Amino acid sequence: MATYASLSAEDKGIVEPFTNNFRAWVGGLARQVIQARALQASYQANNGTGAILATLDVGEKVPNTGGLPGAQALLDTDMAALIAGMDAFLTTYDTLGTRKRMAQAAGPLAGL
């Protein structure tokens, strides 16, 4: 086993770019967690998005009204599958322990 200080300059030259890029990615991941948390709250709110979408007929499409180039209308079942994925993402990443690690890696704002 070695200490970080004992690594060769060549090894540090490999590790440092990776850890810098990884920390930036963790910061982006933290921002995604915060955004997903807000989306989930909106979806789950009483008379919120989820309740409204649940009133749609089976097979109804939700159009792309946000102007995202190339985005297509989604079936209600497609929306449900993507929202289930977002929920699973939050179950994995929106925990106190993970937020603490993200703050350690990318700075205190990453742990919000």
N, C-alpha and C positions, 0 to 999 in steps of 0.2 A: 504494500500500500504506500501511497505517496501523499504528500501535501500539495496543495495547489502551487505554493511558492517553489516547490522542488521540480515542477514540470519544466521541461526544456522549452526554450523559446519557440522551437518548431511546434511542439505540442500546444503551447499557449496560442500560437498562431492559427491552430485548427479549432481549438475550443472557444476562443473569444469571439470570433465572428458568429459561430453557431449560437452561443449564449446571448449575444446581443440581438440577433434576429429572433431567437426564441422568446426573449423578454418582450420584444415589440409585438410578436404574435400573441402572447399572453395578454398584453394590454388591449389588443383588438378583440380578443376573446371576452375579456371583461366587459368591454363596451357592448358586445353582442348579448351577454347575459343581462345587462341592464335593460337593453332594448327589448329582449324577449320577455323579461319580467313585466314590463309595462304593457306589452301586447297581450300577454296572458291575462293580466288583470282586466284589460278592456274586454277581452273575449269572455271571461268568466263573470263579469259584472251582471247584476240583475238588470234585465232589459238591455243587455249589452250585445255586442256583436254575435256571440255564440247563440244567444236566445233568438236573435233575428234570423241568423242563417238557418237555425233549426226549423223555421217556418217555411223554408223553400221546398218546393216539390222535389222529389227524388229525381236526380239527373239534371236539375237546373244548373246552369252555368253562371259563375260570378265573373263579370267582365273585367278586363284590365282598364281601369279608369284613371290610373295614376301616371300614365304616359311612359311606362317602362318600355323602352324599345324592344320589340320581339316577344314581350310577355303575352301570353295567350289567356283566354278565358279558362277558368278552372271549374270542373264539376264540383258540386258540393262534397262529394266523396274525396276528391283530390284535396280540397281545403281541409277536410277532417283529418286526412292522413298527414298532411304537412303540419297541422296544429298538434297532432299526437307526437310528431317528431320534435316539435318545439318543446312540448311538455317533457319529453324524455331528456332533451338537452338540459332543461332547467333542473330536472331531478338529479342529473349527474353533476352539473357545474355550479348551480346556485345553492351551495351549502356553505356554512360558516367556515369549515376547514379549507375548502377550495378557494373561497374569497380571500382568506388570510394568505394562502400561498400565492395567489395572483398579486396581492398587494406587495408581498415580499419580492416577487419577480419583476413587477412592472411599476411599482410605486403605489402610494396609499390610495389614490383615486381608483386604481384597478380593483380594489377590494370592496367597492360600494355595494 
